[in-house]
Amino acid sequence: MEAVLKEIEAHMMNGTWELAQLPPGKWAIGSRWIFKVKRTPEGLIDKYKARLVAQGFSQIPGIHYSEVFTSTARFAAVRTVIALAAIEDLELEAVDISTAFLNGIIDKEVYMRIPDGFEVEGEPRDGEDPKRWVVRLLKGLYGIKQGPRLWALKLHSVLSTIGFQRIDCDYSVYVYRRGDVKIFMPIHMDDLLLASNSLPELRKVKADLAAHFAIHDQGPVMSMLGIKVKRDRGTHTISLSQPGYIKSILDDFNMTDSNPAPTPMEENARLSMRMCLDTDEQKAQMAKVPYRELIGKLIYLAVATRPDISYAIGMLCRFVENPGPEHWGVAKRILRYLKGTLGLKLVYSHTTSKDRFVTYSDADLSRNPDNLRSTGGFAICMGGATVQWGSRLQPHILLSSTESEYTIASQVTCEIMWMK
């Protein structure tokens, strides 16, 4: 209840909407309350949150909204900034913008039915129909299609005023330079990560943000996006891991007591479409297996902090529409592998090497049994650990291993150019 009252108070103070009679020819979208338990990277309860969310799925393009955009920096950008903080001993802190979407100014005429928990008091005046009471949105709101874009525009305006510039290769990363002072700021919606060589300037930026928004200053970053961030100033290292997230996956799929596996996949394992199911009865039976849900959870892990399962997850993603028992067995083996490697971390450290990036790439030749296409993989390292990685099925059939490796090398070069 405390979380609900806090959310209602935020809307009242912000002036998110105004009471109105629904005009003829207009219609109002709905809304609902979303309740969530926020946890720490270790899986412990952090706080309870309540959010009033508009049912934006009923909005009509061109009438209720036009352009959409979400400010989310690539994980490669976030890890690169963290690696730079370790290499150059930068200050690394985090800021959370409270009720961020409520700061955007609405750009269309959008009406919403009166949310649950609110009611219109008093008797209707002449010409007012009690059944047509709605609220007209004046500010952005979670759930509306243009909400993330309205917030991104507002934040961009404020950061530009402070002195930040948005980089061209990622519109969710901002850089501040004044003399010898530099601040890097990757943004994920309302979570801001700040890395700087000047603590006073970092605090000044936070004060400037607090003058425009209600912020939660988290101080030195301990976690971000469900990722545990641990810094050791003595050894000049910063580590990233997701132990709490892995434990929650093991709990969800009843694999907590399973025996650990030494590798994500068996050596020389080859999955194919021939392992998929043919009859409707078999498919109906397999539909009871949460294969898609597990792969979805593992993708986030493979993208965020675990490059060691990237290849295996890439293989399993090819069979999401019609998985077979063999595919499900490999997916459970990955869980067993994760149980045995719960403590693995990405560790970035100070280095004296003149090479900013160290890159590795490799590819097989026609190992896909379904179409004879090759799979290439790469890892870009910075500060002693990977900041970007991938495992991708080549788009066409290649005739030699040399051609296959040149193809993935070309793709890696594009990634390096983007990172520079």
Buried (B, 14 or more C-beta within 10 A) or exposed (E): EEBBEBBBEBBEEBEBBEEBBBEEEBEBBBBEBEEEEEBBBEEEEEEBBBBBBBBBEEBEEEEBBEEEBEBBBBBBBBBBBBBBBBBEEBBBBBBBBEBBBBBBEBBBEBBBBBBEEBEEEEEEEEEEEEEBBBBBBBBBBBBBBBBBBBBBBBBBEBBEEBBBEBBEEBBBBBEBEEEEBBBBBBBBBBBBBBBBBBEEBBBBBBEBBEEBBBBEEBEEBEBBBBBBBBBEEEEBBBBBBBBBBBBBBBEBBEBEEBEEBEBBBEEEBEBBEEBBBEEEEBBEEBEEBBBEEBBEBBBBBBBBBBBBBBBBBBBBBBBEEBBBEBBBEBBBBBBBBBBBBBEBBBBBBBBEEEEBBBBEBBBBBBBBEEEEBBBBBBBBBBBBBBBBBBBBBBEEEBEEBEBBBBBBBEBBEEBBEEBE
